Amino acid sequence: MSKFTIVNHPLIAHKITMMRSVDTSTKDFRQLLEEISLLMAYEVTRDLPLTDVEIETPICKMVGKEISGRAIGVVPILRAGLGMVNGILTLVPNAKVGHIGLYRDPRTHKPVEYYCKLPLDATERRIIVVDPMLATGGSAAAAVQFIKDRGCKDIKLMCLIAAPEGVKAMQEAHPDVDIYVAALDEKLNEHAYIVPGLGDAGDRIFGTK
């Protein structure tokens, strides 16, 4: 079973409360999401491998550490996932960014890929799939599968808020993909919205209805 991590930090808890409020403006919502994404990225990248490197300080030579192994690729699920990209890039500016877009077929109710563009060397990178909300888990599970179908194996999922139903669905579909969230909420309502949640993340990021 995959690892499920709630990134507990006072700053994250404070900022999520602000984001949940119906009174938070589009500008502030977008800024808060970016800030939380940066803070969460510390945890998602905690296990990146290090190697020794010899450098010279103004005082003497020494052996320090630098990141080795796989580079990072960030893949937002369109459209709301776009709001999380800049926060991660602030922390890891050399990361490459892909995009994946899905819609739900009105007849079969299954996710259908309408766009997928990954870095050319995506299979050699650690892919962080980002989406603010993990509700039913259907879109996230499908996005991860589409990325796996293109040969990627080192994949993590990073979301702001999750419902237990979404976590369960993701772990059943992809037991090899670790999940990182900032908050685990109570449940889904009859419209598949997370309760208490924060509403439609895409609408709140982009100021649409």
Secondary structure by P-SEA (a helix, b strand, c coil): cccccccccaaaaaaaaaaacccccaaaaaaaaaaaaaaaaaaaacccbbbbbbbbcccbbbbbbbbccbbbbbbbcccccccccaaaaaacccbbbbbbbbbbcccccbbbbccccccccccccbbbbbbcccccaaaaaaaaaaaaaacccbbbbbbccccaaaaaaaaaacccbbbbbcccccccccccccccccccaaaaacccc
